[in-house]
């Protein structure tokens, strides 16, 4: 049997009618996808056009060298008394034999260099001083500074705190003009400019590593009425600055005939000359008999009993009869005997005796001398050759 029918054709998917709501949802979904893709790929597109870097060598400035510093160490008063040596102006290059002095000190028994940095008529050069200090290879060396009773009115010395030079004329005691030679005077603690100068140089000295400070002939620098003295305040400031730095210092003075207990209490030590004759003998009175006024013998009970400590040395004042000039005119055997007697006598009585390493002499002394006729040195390379004797004495031989 044959069937005859009409086969119905199927409609294509793309020709089907789509509900309106679906169309709307499709548009929304496509829009969200399009926005997401736009942001995603936009983030990956660089916003800046990369610059072309041409390689080249950069020349860097040389690094500043680290400046070595002298590190001060703790010490005892016993060390200063028994291992102290006069090295007057060593750090100021007084005698011009600095390299020889460095070698001499390095092989000596000295642990304290008394008056190593000078200020007599000349402000201190701390850069030079520290350069020399660093050449001493003995641990725990103590360096001393002398704060002189003599300045020059026309000296130029920069004061960085006030961006100017110090006015040395404003430091002078009235009536002391030309006392030490042309343009010189005695400074006065009462003068504000002098106190500024002392504050500056003592703080710079401590920064440099100096630990012992000696005021020269304070009766020239201070008021006759010691109750009005500015010096106690100056010393208090010095001690406060040392405490701030964390270093140990001692402060001394050439107090001469002063016996005021309250005034002497300010100092860790008082210092003066032996006052000996041409054979090395000392007297037993409080004042040197052959000098006018009272040239005080500080080891005498009148003065020694009032002081915390007493330091003694062969004094020099540029005259033919001073200790150093007498000593240099002795023969070698007498010099050795004199040093041994003085060292043992004073140190056994709890006083210090400073052995001579560098000290001025009378200009026409006619005795032995060191690098120049005006300076004594025990160095074996010069005429006196007391180096071995001094070393043996300090070693207790």
Secondary structure, DSSP 8 states (H G I E B T S, - for coil): ------------GGGS---HHHHHHHHHHHHHHHHHHHHHHHHTS-SS----------------------------HHHHHHSEEEETTGGGTSSS-HHHHHHHHHTSS--EEEEEE--TTS---HHHHHHHHTT---TT-EEEEEE-S-EETT---EEGGGTEE--GGGGB-TT-TTTTSTTEE-B-TTSHHHHHHHHHHHHHHHHHT--EEEES-HHHHS-SSGGG-SHHHHHHHHHHHHHHHT---EEEE--TT---HHHHTT-SEEEEE--B-TTS-B-SSSB-TTSSS--B-TTSHHHHTTSS-EEEE----SSTTSHHHHHHHS-HHHHHHHHHHHHHHHHTTT-EEEEEEEEE--TT--S--SSSTTEE---TTSSS--HHHHHHHHTT-
